[in-house]
Amino acid sequence: MATLQERFAELVPVIRKEVGGVLKELGDKKISDVTVKQAYGGMRGVKGMICDTSVVEPDKGLIIRGYPLLDIKDLWPEETFYLLLTGEKPDKEATEALQLDLAKRSHVPDYVWDVLTSMPADSHPMCMLNTAILVMERESVFRSWYDKGMTKDKYWIPTLEDALRLLGVLPGIAAGVYRIRYGKGDPIPYMTNLDWGANYARMLGLPDPTGDFAKLMRLYLTFHSDHEGGNVSANTCHTVGSALSDAFYAVSAGLNGLAGPLHGLANQECLNWILEVMDKFGGVPSEEALHDFAFETLRSGKVVPGYGHAVLRVTDPRFAGFNEFGHKYLPDDPVFMTVDRVFKVVPQVLKEFSEERVKAGKNPIANPWPNVDAGSGALLYHYGLTEFAYYTVLFSVSRAMGMLSQLVINRALGTAITRPKSVSTKWIKENA
């Protein structure tokens, strides 16, 4: 199989022809209506953009390029990036070529470390990560080519170069942020004979005598890599990129969205809740105790963190994959045991509580099942990654794969600048 760059070059005319045909034959077809409630409610559920890298089906969960997530859970992150970009799984030769390519691009410039070490000691890890990405914008191949002049059909080439450069340095920068921010020592260099995920695990500096933490890191990076195009981080990256801002600007912008409490902080909030439950009960609670406590929590107007999802109506396959990992590698860990027991109890409690709500004339609970955040934090905690504020950085390294693959594809297609029409509240009152 060809290298990623060669294979994508072969696919560009194919996807351009496909999209051109769709526009010619179906361009005037309506794919969505918008209600006033949706317009005020964050445009949720409105079909108004295209994303071919992945979809989230309410009854199935994340599907990457036609593959249900759990069917490809053994792919390493760099293989997942190849799949996201091309729609094809790489063979061994293509995987090794991509790993070598990323390794060659993995050197983090000294000026990045100068900036990070000069930031205030209490800087948030996400601010440090996003600052480092933005500082590296000077290395953008796309901006250099654009300033010199290039035709639109070539935009994807330097964009892919920027994407690979970013992916090459992200594990090192992210791990360096961890070590600098939490006083763990100097950044650890990238090893060219290790894969991308294992390098990230190693560069964090946490003990991993069995290699199981590296396995978790590969799984984590694949599971969080993409989630359609409408989530805040992906949509922000797309919008900024649609203005032909380069990948450094666009990814930094997207990750600034990921830093928001409603997007990227959920796993640490879920883990906090689990630890509070364990503290309350002096260890792993019984199913009966959990049942009563969950009802008490819901009836007091609070939520059980990690349960429910804006789109899904089944157990998040990412949660299922992490739960399977926990049973295999850390079945006796008390925090994981609590997460697993909550999974056995809380969905039924939510169903019963939903019935109470309906009897009281209130809306039912749409989804009683866990999302990915209900379990991922417990696994990180087991391996010694206990600094909760850092968890979103892990998410960011992973989600960059999805954002960058979408960005490259959109440059290849020549996607227009994002510019939806807005209306005023007065217009709504007079016309709706």
VEXTOR-55424 format. One record per residue: residue in three letters; y, x, z of N, C-alpha, C in turn. Coordinates in steps of 0.05 Angstrom, whole numbers. Layout:
% residues N
Ala  Y  X  Z  Y  X  Z  Y  X  Z .
...
END
This chain:
% residues 432
Met  -24  17  0  0  0  0  25  18  0 .
Ala  46  8  -12  71  24  -14  85  25  13 .
Thr  105  42  15  122  43  39  137  17  41 .
Leu  149  12  64  164  -13  68  186  -15  48 .
Gln  201  6  44  223  6  25  214  0  -3 .
Glu  192  13  -11  181  8  -38  171  -20  -42 .
Arg  157  -30  -22  146  -57  -24  168  -78  -25 .
Phe  188  -74  -8  210  -94  -8  225  -93  -34 .
Ala  229  -70  -46  242  -67  -71  227  -83  -93 .
Glu  200  -83  -91  184  -98  -110  187  -128  -105 .
Leu  191  -136  -80  193  -165  -73  221  -177  -79 .
Val  241  -160  -79  268  -171  -82  272  -189  -107 .
Pro  264  -180  -131  267  -198  -154  250  -223  -151 .
Val  227  -222  -138  210  -245  -134  224  -266  -116 .
Ile  235  -257  -94  248  -277  -76  274  -287  -87 .
Arg  288  -270  -103  312  -280  -116  305  -302  -136 .
Lys  284  -297  -151  276  -317  -171  267  -343  -157 .
Glu  252  -340  -135  242  -364  -121  266  -381  -110 .
Val  285  -367  -97  308  -382  -86  325  -393  -108 .
Gly  328  -379  -130  344  -389  -152  331  -414  -164 .
Gly  304  -415  -165  291  -438  -175  294  -462  -156 .
Val  292  -457  -130  296  -478  -110  323  -490  -113 .
Leu  343  -473  -115  371  -483  -117  375  -499  -143 .
Lys  363  -490  -165  366  -504  -190  353  -531  -189 .
Glu  329  -533  -179  313  -558  -179  320  -576  -156 .
Leu  326  -565  -133  329  -582  -109  356  -579  -95 .
Gly  375  -566  -108  400  -560  -95  416  -583  -85 .
Asp  413  -607  -98  428  -630  -90  413  -648  -70 .
Lys  389  -640  -63  373  -657  -45  384  -654  -16 .
Lys  384  -676  -2  393  -676  26  370  -669  44 .
Ile  375  -650  64  353  -642  82  359  -650  111 .
Ser  383  -661  116  390  -668  143  413  -687  144 .
Asp  414  -704  166  437  -720  173  446  -710  200 .
Val  472  -713  206  483  -703  231  495  -727  247 .
Thr  488  -729  272  499  -750  289  523  -738  304 .
Val  539  -755  315  562  -747  331  551  -732  356 .
Lys  529  -742  367  517  -729  390  508  -700  384 .
Gln  497  -696  360  489  -669  352  513  -651  348 .
Ala  534  -662  336  558  -646  332  570  -636  358 .
Tyr  570  -653  378  580  -645  404  559  -629  420 .
Gly  534  -631  412  513  -619  428  501  -593  417 .
Gly  518  -577  405  509  -551  396  494  -551  370 .
Met  496  -573  355  482  -576  329  452  -575  331 .
Arg  442  -581  355  413  -580  359  398  -599  341 .
Gly  378  -589  327  361  -605  310  373  -609  282 .
Val  397  -600  277  409  -603  250  398  -581  231 .
Lys  386  -590  209  376  -571  189  399  -563  172 .
Gly  408  -538  175  431  -529  160  431  -500  153 .
Met  408  -486  156  406  -458  148  377  -452  140 .
Ile  373  -430  127  347  -422  117  338  -397  133 .
Cys  312  -397  141  300  -374  154  271  -373  146 .
Asp  263  -353  131  236  -351  121  218  -333  138 .
Thr  230  -318  157  214  -300  173  196  -314  193 .
Ser  206  -336  204  189  -351  224  199  -379  226 .
Val  182  -396  236  189  -424  243  176  -430  271 .
Val  188  -449  284  177  -458  310  169  -488  307 .
Glu  143  -493  306  134  -520  303  130  -532  331 .
Pro  141  -557  336  139  -569  363  111  -570  374 .
Asp  91  -575  356  64  -578  366  47  -553  362 .
Lys  59  -531  353  44  -506  349  57  -481  360 .
Gly  83  -481  362  97  -458  372  105  -439  349 .
Leu  109  -414  356  120  -395  337  99  -388  315 .
Ile  109  -389  290  92  -382  267  108  -361  252 .
Ile  97  -337  250  111  -315  235  99  -312  208 .
Arg  115  -317  188  106  -315  160  80  -329  154 .
Gly  77  -352  166  53  -368  161  30  -363  180 .
Tyr  33  -343  198  12  -336  217  19  -347  245 .
Pro  3  -365  256  8  -372  284  8  -347  302 .
Leu  26  -346  321  31  -322  336  5  -310  348 .
Leu  -12  -327  360  -35  -316  373  -56  -305  353 .
Asp  -53  -311  328  -71  -300  308  -63  -271  300 .
Ile  -38  -264  307  -29  -237  300  -20  -221  325 .
Lys  -30  -230  349  -21  -217  374  -29  -188  376 .
Asp  -49  -180  360  -58  -152  361  -42  -134  342 .
Leu  -24  -145  327  -6  -128  310  12  -112  328 .
Trp  17  -87  321  37  -71  336  64  -79  326 .
Pro  85  -74  341  112  -83  334  121  -74  306 .
Glu  116  -49  298  124  -40  272  109  -54  250 .
Glu  84  -62  255  70  -78  236  82  -106  234 .
Thr  91  -116  257  104  -142  257  130  -142  241 .
Phe  145  -120  243  170  -118  228  164  -117  198 .
Tyr  143  -103  190  135  -102  162  128  -130  153 .
Leu  113  -145  169  106  -173  163  131  -191  161 .
Leu  149  -188  180  173  -204  179  189  -200  154 .
Leu  191  -176  145  208  -169  122  194  -176  95 .
Thr  168  -171  93  155  -174  68  137  -199  65 .
Gly  129  -210  88  110  -232  88  81  -222  86 .
Glu  77  -196  88  50  -184  85  44  -166  109 .
Lys  19  -165  117  11  -146  137  8  -119  124 .
Pro  17  -98  136  14  -71  124  -14  -61  128 .
Asp  -23  -45  109  -49  -31  113  -44  -6  130 .
Lys  -65  9  136  -63  32  154  -43  53  143 .
Glu  -44  57  117  -26  77  105  3  69  107 .
Ala  9  44  102  36  34  104  46  34  133 .
Thr  29  28  151  36  28  179  43  56  188 .
Glu  27  75  181  32  103  188  57  114  176 .
Ala  63  105  151  87  114  138  112  103  152 .
Leu  110  78  161  132  65  175  136  79  202 .
Gln  114  84  216  116  98  242  130  125  239 .
Leu  122  140  218  134  166  214  164  163  207 .
Asp  170  143  191  198  138  183  215  132  207 .
Leu  205  115  225  220  109  250  223  133  268 .
Ala  202  149  269  203  173  285  224  192  275 .
Lys  227  195  249  247  213  237  275  203  242 .
Arg  278  177  247  304  166  252  310  162  282 .
Ser  293  172  299  294  165  328  313  182  345 .
His  325  203  333  343  219  348  368  204  356 .
Val  374  203  382  398  190  392  420  211  393 .
Pro  443  206  379  464  227  379  475  232  407 .
Asp  484  257  411  494  265  437  519  248  445 .
Tyr  535  240  425  559  224  432  552  198  445 .
Val  528  187  438  519  162  451  514  166  481 .
Trp  501  188  487  496  194  516  522  200  530 .
Asp  541  213  516  567  218  528  581  192  536 .
Val  580  173  518  592  147  524  578  133  547 .
Leu  551  132  546  536  117  566  540  129  594 .
Thr  539  156  595  542  169  622  570  167  633 .
Ser  590  161  615  617  158  625  624  129  633 .
Met  606  111  628  612  83  635  610  79  666 .
Pro  623  59  677  622  55  706  593  52  715 .
Ala  587  62  739  560  63  749  547  35  752 .
Asp  564  14  755  553  -13  758  554  -29  732 .
Ser  557  -15  709  557  -30  684  531  -44  680 .
His  532  -68  667  508  -83  662  492  -69  640 .
Pro  465  -68  643  449  -55  622  453  -65  594 .
Met  458  -91  592  463  -103  565  489  -93  553 .
Cys  510  -90  570  535  -79  561  531  -51  551 .
Met  515  -35  566  510  -8  558  495  -6  532 .
Leu  475  -23  528  460  -23  503  477  -31  479 .
Asn  493  -52  482  509  -61  460  532  -42  454 .
Thr  542  -29  474  562  -8  470  551  15  454 .
Ala  527  23  461  514  45  446  510  39  417 .
Ile  501  14  412  497  5  384  523  6  369 .
Leu  544  -5  381  570  -6  368  582  22  363 .
Val  577  40  382  587  67  379  574  81  355 .
Met  549  74  349  535  86  326  543  74  299 .
Glu  562  55  299  570  42  274  580  63  254 .
Arg  591  85  263  601  106  246  579  116  227 .
Glu  554  112  234  532  122  218  522  102  197 .
Ser  535  79  195  525  58  177  525  68  148 .
Val  502  67  136  499  73  108  512  51  91 .
Phe  509  26  100  521  4  85  551  7  83 .
Arg  564  13  105  593  15  104  602  38  86 .
Ser  587  61  87  593  83  70  590  76  41 .
Trp  568  63  33  564  55  5  585  35  -3 .
Tyr  591  16  15  611  -5  7  638  7  3 .
Asp  646  25  20  672  38  17  675  54  -10 .
Lys  652  65  -19  652  80  -44  650  61  -68 .
Gly  640  37  -63  636  18  -85  607  15  -93 .
Met  596  -9  -92  569  -14  -102  567  -43  -111 .
Thr  548  -49  -127  544  -76  -137  528  -92  -117 .
Lys  532  -118  -117  521  -136  -97  490  -135  -97 .
Asp  479  -131  -120  449  -131  -121  437  -107  -106 .
Lys  454  -88  -98  444  -65  -84  450  -67  -54 .
Tyr  462  -88  -45  470  -90  -16  447  -86  3 .
Trp  424  -96  -5  401  -95  13  391  -67  19 .
Ile  396  -48  0  385  -21  3  397  -6  27 .
Pro  424  -4  28  435  9  52  432  -7  77 .
Thr  430  -34  74  425  -51  98  398  -45  110 .
Leu  377  -41  93  351  -33  103  352  -5  116 .
Glu  368  13  104  371  39  116  383  37  144 .
Asp  403  20  147  415  16  173  395  3  193 .
Ala  379  -16  182  360  -29  199  339  -10  210 .
Leu  330  8  193  310  27  202  322  48  221 .
Arg  347  55  216  360  74  235  362  61  262 .
Leu  371  36  262  374  22  288  347  19  302 .
Leu  327  11  288  300  8  300  290  35  310 .
Gly  297  56  296  288  83  304  300  91  331 .
Val  325  85  335  338  94  360  337  74  383 .
Leu  332  49  377  334  29  398  316  34  422 .
Pro  290  41  418  274  47  442  285  70  459 .
Gly  295  91  446  306  113  461  332  106  475 .
Ile  349  91  462  374  83  475  368  64  498 .
Ala  351  44  493  344  25  514  331  38  538 .
Ala  313  56  533  300  70  555  320  88  569 .
Gly  338  101  554  359  117  566  378  101  583 .
Val  384  77  575  401  59  591  388  54  618 .
Tyr  362  49  617  347  44  642  348  68  660 .
Arg  344  92  650  343  116  666  371  124  677 .
Ile  391  120  660  418  126  669  428  106  690 .
Arg  425  81  683  435  59  700  422  59  728 .
Tyr  396  64  729  382  62  754  375  89  767 .
Gly  388  110  758  384  136  770  356  147  768 .
Lys  343  143  745  315  151  742  312  180  730 .
Gly  335  192  723  333  219  711  343  219  683 .
Asp  341  241  669  351  245  642  334  228  622 .
Pro  346  220  600  331  206  579  307  223  570 .
Ile  285  210  563  261  223  554  259  221  524 .
Pro  254  243  510  254  243  480  230  228  468 .
Tyr  234  219  444  214  205  428  192  225  420 .
Met  167  215  420  144  231  411  134  221  385 .
Thr  134  238  365  128  229  337  99  221  334 .
Asn  81  229  352  53  222  349  46  196  364 .
Leu  66  182  374  62  156  387  74  134  371 .
Asp  63  110  373  75  87  360  100  78  373 .
Trp  114  60  361  141  51  370  140  39  397 .
Gly  122  20  403  120  7  429  112  26  451 .
Ala  92  43  445  83  62  465  104  82  471 .
Asn  120  89  452  143  107  457  163  95  476 .
Tyr  169  69  472  188  56  490  177  56  518 .
Ala  151  49  521  139  48  548  140  76  561 .
Arg  134  96  546  134  124  556  162  133  564 .
Met  182  126  547  209  136  552  223  123  576 .
Leu  212  100  584  222  87  609  216  105  633 .
Gly  194  120  631  187  138  653  170  126  675 .
Leu  160  101  671  143  88  691  115  99  690 .
Pro  101  102  712  73  112  711  55  93  696 .
Asp  39  104  679  21  88  662  -5  103  657 .
Pro  -20  109  678  -44  126  675  -66  114  658 .
Thr  -67  87  657  -88  74  641  -79  67  613 .
Gly  -53  68  607  -42  60  581  -39  30  579 .
Asp  -43  15  601  -41  -14  600  -12  -23  597 .
Phe  7  -8  608  35  -16  605  44  -13  576 .
Ala  34  7  563  40  10  534  29  -14  518 .
Lys  5  -23  526  -7  -46  513  11  -71  517 .
Leu  21  -74  542  38  -97  548  64  -94  531 .
Met  75  -70  529  100  -67  515  97  -74  485 .
Arg  74  -66  473  70  -74  445  69  -104  443 .
Leu  55  -117  461  52  -146  461  79  -159  465 .
Tyr  94  -149  484  120  -161  491  139  -159  467 .
Leu  140  -135  454  158  -131  431  151  -149  407 .
Thr  125  -153  403  116  -171  381  123  -200  388 .
Phe  117  -208  412  121  -236  420  150  -245  419 .
His  169  -227  425  197  -235  426  212  -228  401 .
Ser  198  -220  380  211  -208  356  228  -228  340 .
Asp  220  -253  339  233  -272  322  228  -300  332 .
His  247  -318  327  244  -346  336  261  -364  319 .
Glu  256  -365  293  272  -379  274  300  -366  271 .
Gly  318  -379  257  344  -368  253  367  -382  268 .
Gly  361  -403  282  382  -419  295  388  -412  324 .
Asn  371  -395  337  377  -388  364  403  -371  365 .
Val  415  -369  388  441  -357  390  442  -329  379 .
Ser  424  -312  386  425  -284  377  421  -281  347 .
Ala  400  -294  337  395  -293  308  418  -306  292 .
Asn  427  -328  301  448  -343  287  475  -327  287 .
Thr  481  -314  310  505  -298  312  503  -274  294 .
Cys  480  -260  294  477  -237  277  480  -246  247 .
His  468  -268  240  470  -278  213  499  -284  205 .
Thr  513  -297  223  541  -305  217  558  -280  213 .
Val  556  -261  232  571  -236  229  563  -221  204 .
Gly  537  -219  199  528  -205  176  536  -219  150 .
Ser  539  -245  150  547  -259  126  575  -251  116 .
Ala  591  -240  134  617  -230  127  615  -201  115 .
Leu  591  -192  111  585  -165  102  591  -143  123 .
Ser  594  -152  148  594  -132  170  567  -118  170 .
Asp  567  -92  176  542  -77  174  524  -84  198 .
Ala  499  -73  197  479  -80  216  487  -73  245 .
Phe  502  -52  249  510  -44  276  529  -65  288 .
Tyr  548  -74  272  565  -96  281  549  -122  286 .
Ala  533  -129  267  519  -154  268  499  -156  291 .
Val  483  -134  294  463  -135  316  476  -134  343 .
Ser  497  -117  346  512  -117  371  522  -144  378 .
Ala  533  -158  358  543  -185  363  521  -204  371 .
Gly  499  -203  357  476  -220  364  466  -215  392 .
Leu  465  -190  400  455  -183  427  475  -190  449 .
Asn  501  -191  442  520  -202  461  514  -231  467 .
Gly  505  -246  447  496  -273  452  471  -274  469 .
Leu  453  -256  464  428  -255  479  433  -250  509 .
Ala  455  -236  515  462  -230  542  470  -255  558 .
Gly  476  -277  545  485  -301  559  463  -313  576 .
Pro  470  -324  599  450  -336  617  433  -358  605 .
Leu  443  -372  585  427  -394  573  409  -384  552 .
His  409  -358  545  392  -348  524  372  -327  533 .
Gly  382  -305  544  364  -282  549  357  -277  578 .
Leu  368  -292  597  363  -286  625  341  -302  638 .
Ala  328  -319  622  310  -338  635  286  -325  648 .
Asn  275  -304  637  251  -292  649  256  -281  677 .
Gln  280  -269  681  285  -259  707  290  -281  727 .
Glu  302  -304  718  306  -327  735  279  -339  743 .
Cys  260  -340  724  234  -350  730  219  -333  751 .
Leu  221  -306  747  208  -288  766  220  -290  793 .
Asn  247  -293  794  260  -297  820  249  -321  835 .
Trp  245  -343  820  234  -367  832  206  -363  842 .
Ile  189  -349  827  162  -343  835  162  -327  861 .
Leu  179  -307  863  180  -290  887  191  -306  911 .
Glu  209  -324  906  219  -341  927  197  -360  938 .
Val  181  -370  919  158  -387  927  138  -371  944 .
Met  133  -347  936  114  -330  951  125  -323  978 .
Asp  151  -319  980  164  -313  1006  163  -337  1024 .
Lys  167  -361  1012  166  -385  1028  139  -390  1040 .
Phe  118  -384  1025  90  -390  1034  76  -365  1045 .
Gly  90  -343  1046  77  -319  1056  55  -308  1039 .
Gly  58  -310  1013  38  -301  994  32  -321  973 .
Val  9  -320  961  1  -338  939  -4  -366  951 .
Pro  11  -386  944  8  -412  956  -17  -427  945 .
Ser  -27  -446  960  -49  -462  950  -39  -481  929 .
Glu  -58  -493  914  -50  -512  893  -37  -537  907 .
Glu  -48  -545  930  -37  -568  944  -8  -562  953 .
Ala  -3  -538  964  24  -532  973  43  -530  949 .
Leu  34  -519  927  51  -518  903  57  -546  893 .
His  38  -563  893  42  -591  883  64  -604  899 .
Asp  63  -602  926  83  -615  943  110  -601  939 .
Phe  110  -575  937  136  -561  935  149  -566  908 .
Ala  133  -568  887  144  -575  860  157  -602  860 .
Phe  144  -622  873  155  -648  875  181  -648  891 .
Glu  181  -633  913  205  -630  929  228  -619  913 .
Thr  222  -599  897  242  -586  881  254  -605  860 .
Leu  237  -620  847  246  -638  826  261  -662  838 .
Arg  252  -672  860  266  -695  872  292  -688  884 .
Ser  297  -662  889  323  -653  899  343  -648  877 .
Gly  334  -653  852  352  -650  829  351  -623  816 .
Lys  333  -606  826  330  -579  814  308  -579  793 .
Val  304  -557  780  283  -554  759  263  -533  768 .
Val  240  -533  755  221  -512  758  226  -492  735 .
Pro  237  -469  740  244  -451  718  220  -443  701 .
Gly  225  -442  675  204  -434  656  188  -457  644 .
Tyr  194  -481  652  179  -504  642  198  -522  626 .
Gly  189  -528  601  206  -543  582  217  -524  561 .
His  223  -535  538  234  -519  515  249  -538  497 .
Ala  270  -528  484  286  -545  467  271  -555  443 .
Val  251  -541  433  236  -548  409  207  -554  415 .
Leu  194  -537  431  165  -539  435  157  -564  451 .
Arg  134  -575  445  123  -597  460  94  -591  468 .
Val  87  -566  469  61  -556  477  66  -530  493 .
Thr  45  -519  505  48  -494  519  56  -473  499 .
Asp  77  -458  505  87  -437  488  64  -417  483 .
Pro  57  -412  458  35  -392  453  42  -365  464 .
Arg  67  -358  466  74  -332  478  66  -332  508 .
Phe  71  -354  522  61  -355  549  31  -353  550 .
Ala  17  -367  532  -12  -366  532  -22  -337  528 .
Gly  -8  -323  510  -16  -295  504  -12  -277  528 .
Phe  11  -280  541  16  -264  565  -3  -272  588 .
Asn  -9  -297  590  -28  -306  611  -56  -294  606 .
Glu  -64  -293  581  -89  -280  574  -89  -251  581 .
Phe  -67  -237  576  -64  -209  583  -66  -205  613 .
Gly  -53  -222  628  -54  -221  657  -82  -224  668 .
His  -97  -243  658  -125  -247  667  -142  -223  660 .
Lys  -136  -209  639  -152  -186  630  -145  -161  646 .
Tyr  -119  -156  651  -111  -130  661  -101  -130  690 .
Leu  -93  -153  701  -83  -154  728  -90  -180  742 .
Pro  -115  -189  741  -123  -215  752  -118  -218  782 .
Asp  -118  -196  797  -115  -198  826  -87  -192  835 .
Asp  -68  -189  817  -40  -184  825  -29  -210  837 .
Pro  -18  -210  861  -9  -234  874  13  -249  858 .
Val  31  -235  846  53  -248  831  41  -262  807 .
Phe  23  -248  792  10  -261  769  -6  -285  778 .
Met  -21  -282  800  -37  -304  811  -20  -329  816 .
Thr  4  -324  827  22  -346  833  31  -360  807 .
Val  39  -343  787  47  -354  761  24  -371  749 .
Asp  0  -361  750  -23  -375  739  -28  -401  754 .
Arg  -25  -400  780  -29  -425  796  -7  -445  790 .
Val  17  -436  787  39  -455  780  32  -468  753 .
Phe  21  -453  734  13  -464  708  -8  -486  711 .
Lys  -26  -483  730  -47  -503  735  -36  -528  747 .
Val  -14  -526  762  -4  -548  778  20  -562  766 .
Val  40  -547  758  66  -558  751  66  -577  727 .
Pro  51  -572  705  52  -592  684  44  -620  692 .
Gln  23  -622  710  15  -648  719  36  -660  737 .
Val  49  -644  754  71  -653  771  94  -664  754 .
Leu  100  -650  733  122  -659  715  115  -685  701 .
Lys  90  -689  694  81  -714  682  84  -737  702 .
Glu  76  -732  727  78  -753  747  108  -758  753 .
Phe  124  -737  755  152  -741  760  166  -756  737 .
Ser  157  -750  713  168  -764  690  163  -794  692 .
Glu  139  -801  701  132  -830  705  151  -843  725 .
Glu  157  -827  746  176  -837  766  203  -843  754 .
Arg  212  -824  737  238  -827  724  239  -852  706 .
Val  217  -856  691  216  -879  673  218  -905  689 .
Lys  203  -906  711  204  -930  728  232  -935  740 .
Ala  247  -913  743  274  -916  754  294  -920  732 .
Gly  285  -924  707  303  -929  685  316  -904  674 .
Lys  304  -881  679  315  -856  669  298  -845  646 .
Asn  308  -825  632  294  -814  609  269  -798  619 .
Pro  247  -799  604  224  -783  611  228  -754  606 .
Ile  211  -737  618  212  -709  613  197  -703  586 .
Ala  211  -691  567  200  -689  540  177  -668  539 .
Asn  179  -647  555  159  -625  552  153  -614  580 .
Pro  129  -619  590  122  -608  617  109  -581  616 .
Trp  108  -569  593  92  -544  589  109  -519  592 .
Pro  97  -496  599  112  -472  603  121  -459  577 .
Asn  145  -446  578  154  -429  556  148  -400  563 .
Val  155  -382  545  148  -354  548  159  -342  574 .
Asp  182  -351  583  195  -339  606  181  -345  633 .
Ala  163  -365  633  149  -372  657  131  -350  667 .
Gly  122  -332  649  102  -313  657  108  -284  650 .
Ser  126  -278  632  130  -250  623  140  -232  645 .
Gly  158  -242  661  170  -225  682  150  -215  702 .
Ala  130  -231  708  110  -223  728  94  -199  718 .
Leu  89  -197  692  74  -175  681  91  -149  683 .
Leu  117  -151  676  134  -128  678  137  -119  707 .
Tyr  138  -137  725  141  -131  753  116  -115  763 .
His  93  -123  754  68  -110  762  68  -80  755 .
Tyr  80  -74  732  79  -46  723  103  -29  733 .
Gly  118  -41  752  139  -25  765  167  -29  754 .
Leu  170  -47  734  196  -52  722  208  -75  739 .
Thr  221  -68  761  230  -88  780  260  -93  779 .
Glu  274  -80  761  303  -84  759  308  -108  740 .
Phe  312  -131  751  313  -156  736  335  -156  714 .
Ala  358  -144  721  380  -144  702  373  -129  676 .
Tyr  353  -113  677  345  -98  653  327  -113  634 .
Tyr  315  -135  643  296  -149  627  306  -158  600 .
Thr  332  -165  599  343  -175  573  345  -152  553 .
Val  347  -127  563  347  -104  544  320  -102  530 .
Leu  298  -107  544  272  -107  532  271  -129  510 .
Phe  281  -152  517  283  -175  498  299  -166  473 .
Ser  320  -151  477  338  -143  456  325  -124  436 .
Val  310  -105  447  296  -86  429  277  -101  411 .
Ser  263  -121  422  245  -137  406  259  -154  386 .
Arg  279  -170  395  292  -189  378  308  -175  355 .
Ala  314  -150  359  328  -135  337  310  -135  312 .
Met  284  -135  315  266  -136  291  271  -161  275 .
Gly  272  -184  289  277  -209  274  304  -210  262 .
Met  324  -203  277  352  -204  267  355  -186  243 .
Leu  344  -162  244  347  -143  222  332  -151  198 .
Ser  308  -161  201  293  -171  178  307  -194  164 .
Gln  318  -212  179  334  -234  168  358  -223  153 .
Leu  372  -203  165  396  -192  153  390  -179  127 .
Val  368  -163  125  361  -150  100  355  -170  79 .
Ile  339  -191  86  332  -211  66  356  -226  56 .
Asn  375  -232  74  399  -246  65  416  -229  47 .
Arg  417  -203  52  432  -185  34  418  -184  7 .
Ala  391  -184  6  377  -184  -19  383  -209  -35 .
Leu  386  -232  -21  390  -257  -34  420  -262  -41 .
Gly  437  -246  -29  466  -250  -34  476  -276  -20 .
Thr  465  -282  4  472  -306  18  502  -307  23 .
Ala  513  -331  20  542  -334  23  551  -331  52 .
Ile  577  -326  55  589  -325  82  585  -352  96 .
Thr  579  -351  121  575  -376  137  602  -389  142 .
Arg  605  -414  134  631  -428  138  626  -458  139 .
Pro  614  -468  161  610  -497  163  637  -511  167 .
Lys  639  -536  159  663  -552  162  664  -564  190 .
Ser  686  -562  203  689  -575  229  708  -599  226 .
Val  705  -618  244  722  -641  245  733  -644  273 .
Ser  754  -659  276  767  -663  302  755  -687  316 .
Thr  760  -689  342  752  -713  357  767  -737  346 .
Lys  792  -734  338  806  -756  326  793  -766  301 .
Trp  783  -747  284  769  -755  259  744  -770  266 .
Ile  729  -761  287  705  -775  295  711  -804  302 .
Lys  732  -808  318  740  -835  328  748  -853  305 .
Glu  760  -841  284  770  -857  262  750  -861  240 .
Asn  729  -844  238  712  -845  215  682  -849  221 .
Ala  674  -843  245  645  -845  252  636  -874  256 .
END
